[in-house]
Every structure is written in C-alpha cells, then in structure tokens.
Amino acid sequence: MTGDVRGWGTAPAALIVAIALSGCAGGTPAESGPSTPGGEGVSSPAAPPAPASPAGPEAADGEDLGACADADCEVIVHQGDEIVLDPADHGLDGLTVEEAGDGRVAFAASGPGVSLRTSYAGTVGSGGKTSHLNGIAITTLEIGADHAVIRLTPP
C-alpha cells in the first residue's frame, strides 16, 4: 500500500489541500447552498464596489417639469425652464428658472396681482436650501455646472 502512495508523488497532498480550500471558499452556488435569505449561494469573493456613476444629476421626476403642476415634485431644471402652476390652487401662474448653475439658482414667479423672486448662491449642503414663494417651498438640493435639482412642496 505504501508503494501506491509513493507512486503518486505529491498528488495526495495537493488533493487534500484542494479539498480543504474548497470548503473555505464556499464551492459553487449549488454546493454551498443558500448564503442569504434570497437563497443565492456564493461562488467567489465579492467584487469591490463600483465607483460612483458619472451619469449626472438625479431627481425623482427627472426633467419632467409637467410633474410640478401640483407644486409637488423633484426635478432637474436649467436656466430658462418654466414650470406651469395652477393659479387657482397656488396663486401663481408659474415659476421661471432665471439662473441655474455655477453655484447659483434664481427663480421668478408671477400670478394674478403678484410678482415674486428668490435666489440662492453657494453650497447647498446635505439637507438642501429652501425658499418660499406664495407658500410653495422650493428646496434646492443640488447646483451643478448648468443645472439645479429642486423639490417643490405645496403649502
């Protein structure tokens, strides 16, 4: 029997090491069984996290300014954009983005017998900066090079 093992050279030792290591690595998904409540197994160590997406700004309603008709939205705006509002509900016909980018954002609003303006310059911070026009809260969440991300909240 010892003659058979010697004929294998280092194969038995390598086989033992391979078996031991496969138990530590988890094996294939079918061999390792569920590793999470979702039931998926692990076949290799986790990949490092992907870098932040350079895709650009994000807002719940994207660039759909029509989502703001009820003064309840989160959108990306650019200089010259106009958000149409219902004057019967908010006392304003709309909101015009006079400036958006390079650290500044400015809005003008008008309605029957009213003309309002508000602006902000500087860093926004984690909670955003909020201005009010006729009771509508305009929270600036981000100011980019040529845009701003804003959230409108009705009174």
C-alpha positions in Angstrom: 0.0 0.0 0.0 2.8 2.4 0.7 4.2 1.7 -2.8 1.0 3.1 -4.4 1.1 6.4 -2.4 4.8 6.9 -3.3 3.9 6.4 -7.0 1.5 9.3 -6.8 4.2 11.8 -5.8 2.7 15.0 -4.3 -0.8 14.4 -5.7 -2.4 13.2 -2.4 -1.1 16.2 -0.6 -2.3 18.6 -3.3 -5.7 16.8 -3.3 -6.0 17.2 0.5 -5.1 21.0 0.2 -7.6 21.5 -2.6 -10.4 19.8 -0.7 -9.6 21.9 2.4 -9.5 25.1 0.5 -12.7 24.4 -1.4 -14.5 24.1 1.9 -13.3 27.6 2.9 -14.1 29.2 -0.4 -17.7 28.0 -0.4 -17.6 26.0 -3.6 -20.1 26.6 -6.4 -23.6 28.0 -5.7 -25.1 24.5 -5.9 -22.6 23.1 -3.5 -22.6 25.9 -0.9 -26.4 26.3 -0.5 -28.1 29.5 0.4 -26.0 32.2 1.9 -28.6 34.8 2.0 -32.4 34.8 2.8 -32.9 35.2 -1.0 -31.4 31.7 -1.5 -28.4 32.6 -3.7 -25.1 30.9 -3.0 -21.7 32.4 -3.1 -19.1 31.2 -5.6 -16.4 33.8 -5.2 -15.4 36.7 -3.0 -17.4 39.8 -3.5 -16.1 42.2 -6.2 -15.0 45.7 -5.0 -17.8 48.3 -5.0 -18.2 50.1 -8.3 -17.2 53.8 -8.4 -19.9 56.4 -8.3 -21.8 56.8 -11.5 -20.8 59.7 -13.6 -24.3 59.7 -15.2 -25.2 63.1 -13.9 -27.8 64.5 -11.6 -30.8 62.5 -10.4 -34.3 63.6 -9.4 -37.4 61.6 -8.7 -39.2 63.2 -11.7 -36.2 63.6 -13.9 -36.6 66.6 -16.2 -40.4 66.2 -16.4 -41.5 69.8 -15.5 -45.1 68.8 -16.0 -44.9 66.7 -12.8 -44.7 70.0 -11.0 -48.2 71.3 -12.0 -49.5 70.5 -8.5 -46.3 72.0 -6.9 -45.3 68.6 -5.6 -42.2 67.3 -7.5 -38.5 66.8 -7.6 -36.9 67.8 -11.0 -33.7 68.9 -12.7 -34.0 72.4 -14.0 -31.9 74.6 -16.4 -31.9 78.3 -16.9 -35.0 79.4 -18.9 -37.1 76.5 -17.8 -40.7 77.3 -16.9 -42.9 75.3 -14.5 -46.6 75.9 -15.1 -48.7 76.0 -11.9 -52.5 76.3 -11.4 -53.2 79.9 -10.1 -56.5 78.7 -8.6 -54.5 76.3 -6.4 -51.3 78.3 -5.7 -52.0 81.9 -6.6 -49.2 81.7 -9.2 -49.2 81.0 -12.9 -45.8 79.5 -12.9 -42.2 79.5 -11.9 -39.4 80.6 -14.2 -35.8 79.4 -13.6 -33.8 82.6 -14.2 -30.5 81.1 -13.3 -29.3 77.5 -12.6 -25.6 76.5 -12.4 -22.2 77.6 -11.3 -23.3 77.8 -7.7 -26.3 80.0 -8.2 -30.0 79.4 -8.7 -32.7 82.0 -9.1 -36.5 81.8 -9.6 -39.2 84.3 -10.5 -42.9 83.6 -10.1 -46.0 85.6 -11.1 -49.7 85.3 -10.8 -52.8 87.5 -10.5 -51.5 90.6 -8.8 -48.3 89.1 -7.6 -44.6 89.0 -8.8 -42.0 87.3 -6.7 -38.3 86.4 -6.9 -35.9 84.3 -4.8 -32.4 83.2 -5.3 -29.6 81.3 -3.7 -25.8 81.3 -4.2 -23.3 79.0 -2.5 -23.1 75.4 -1.4 -26.3 73.6 -0.9 -25.4 71.1 1.9 -26.9 67.8 2.7 -30.5 69.0 3.5 -30.8 71.5 0.7 -31.7 75.1 0.9 -35.4 76.2 1.0 -37.1 79.3 -0.2 -40.8 80.0 -0.2 -42.9 81.7 -2.9 -46.5 82.2 -2.1 -46.4 79.3 0.3 -44.7 76.9 -2.1 -41.5 75.6 -0.7 -38.7 75.4 -3.3 -35.8 73.3 -1.9 -32.6 73.4 -3.9 -31.0 70.0 -3.5 -28.0 70.4 -5.9 -26.5 73.0 -8.1 -24.3 71.8 -10.9 -22.4 73.5 -13.7 -25.5 74.1 -15.8 -28.5 72.8 -13.8 -30.1 72.6 -10.4 -32.1 69.8 -8.7 -35.1 71.2 -6.9 -38.0 69.9 -4.9 -41.3 71.8 -4.8 -43.6 71.2 -1.9 -47.2 72.6 -1.8 -48.3 74.7 1.2 
